[in-house]
């Protein structure tokens, strides 16, 4: 009888120890999930999860704001609907040549269509998601709106053109008036 009582006490102690481990793992998992959610929600770039057909599964607020769609609208759409047709072949090529064979794409540029019908340039990088059996099951996509970068590049091209074609010089405003800078022309 004493052996049975001792065995029962040992099992109860082991059970209590296992419950403590489960509780600790649940806390750790909950903390990791909360950290992931904070990262996902505060990321300034768009982050989206799709199935292999491009149907949206999950997205962060930055992605939603880029597109101007509500959560309900994104739940019923896919990457095909927000990507102009001229980019579809490029997306298929990236999937076949990079994402499926090696698990990710190099960053590449394309355009997306906002709800209001305007296009915006984006830099995209895609990662393959695999299931427990190692089979492709979805995609992670990081999307950066590069409209501002494109605007700055255009302004720089205009400025360089103005400098290149200025005949006598360039006048720059200063506190005391204008400062004139002569241009240097190379004569052949």
N, C-alpha and C positions, 0 to 999 in steps of 0.2 A: 504494500500500500504506500509506504514511504517513497518507493521508487516512482510510483505513478504521480504522486504529489510533486516530487522533485522534477519529473519530466514536464508536468503541467506548468509549474512555475518557470521552468526554463523556456518553454514555448511561449508563455505569456511575456516574458522579458524580451525574447527575440521578436515577437509581434510588436511590442511597444517600440523597440529599436527600429523596426521596418517602418512603422507609422511615422516616426521622427524623420527618417530619411526621405520618405515620400513627401512629407510636409516641407522639408528643406528644398527638395527638388521642385516642388510646386512654386515655392517662393522665388527661387532662382529663375525658373521658367517665366513666371509672371513679371519679374524685374526685366528680364531680357526682352520679353514681348513689349513691355512699356517703353524700353529704350528704342527698340526697333520702330515702334509706332511714332515716337517723338521725332526720330530721324526722318521717317517717311513723310510725316506731316509738315515738317519745317524745311525740308530740302527746297532750295530755290529753283532747281532744275526740275523738269517734269520727270516723274517716275511712273511707269505703267507696267502692269502685268497683263499678258494676254494668253489665250490658248494658242495652239498652233495655227489656227485659222484667222488669228488677229482679233478675235472677239475680246473686248475689254473685260477683265476679271477684277482688277483693282487699280487704283490710280491715286496720286497724291493731289492736294489742292493746287499746286503749281501747274500741273498738267491740265487740270480742269479749267483754271483761269486762262491759260494760253489759248485754249480752244473756245472758251465762252459757253460751253454746254453745261447743263445741270447734271447732277448725279444720275437722275432717271434717264436722261438722254444718252449718257455714256454707257449705261447698262445695256442699252439696246442697239449699240452700234459697234463698229470695228475699225481697224486701221484702214481698211479699203475705203470706207466712207469719208475719212478725213484726209486721205492722200489723193492729190490730183492724179488722173490716169497716166500722165506722162512719167510718173515715178514708179508705177507698178512693176515694170520690167526690172528696174534697178533694185527694188525691194526683193523680188524673186531671185535675182542674181546674188544678192548679199546672203540670202537664206541658203542657197545651194552651194555657193563657193566659199563662204566663211562660217556662217552660224552653225549649220548642221555638221560640217566636217570638224571644226575645231572648238565649237562651243561659244563663240562670241564673234562680233564683227569689229573691224576697225571703225573708228569714228567716220561718219560720212554725212554729207549734207543733202538735204532734200527740202521739200516744202510741205506744209500742212494747211488745211483749209479750216478756217474758223467758222463758227456758227453764222456769223454775219456775212459770210461769203468771201472775206478777204483772205489772201494767202500770206503766210509768213515763213521766212527761211528758218530752218532748224538744223542743228547738228545732232545726230542720233548715234547711239551705240547700243547694240542689242546683245543680250546674253541668253543662252539656251538653258531652260530648266529641264531637269531630268527627274523621272519618277524613281521609286525605290528599286525598280528592276533595271534602271539605267537607260530607259527609253525616253526620247524627247516628249515632253508633256506641255510645254509652254515657253513663254519668252518674257524676259525682263527688258524693258527699254528705258534708257535715259535720254531725255529730250531737252535740248537747250535752244531757246529762242535766240537767234543770232541777228535779229532785226537791227538792234543798236550797233552791233559790230559792222554790219553791212552799210549802215548809214555813215558811220565814221570812215569806212574805207572809201565811200563815194566822196565825202567831203575832202579827204586827203587827195584823191585823184584830181578833183577840181582845183584845189590849192596848188598842187604840183603843176598843173596845166597853166594856171595863171602866172606862176613864177617863171615857167619855161618860156611863155610867150610875151612876157612884159618887155616892152621895147626900151624904155629908159630907166625904169626902176619901179620899186614898190613903195607906196606911202603907207606907213603904219601909224595909227593914232598913238599919241603919247600924252602926258599931262600938260605939256607945254605947246601942243600943236601936233604936227605930223613929222615923222622921221622918214626921210626918203633914203632908200637903199638902192644903189645902182645894181643892175643885173649884169652878169658877166656873160657875154656871148662869145662863142668860139667861132672864129672866122676861118673859112676854108681857103 
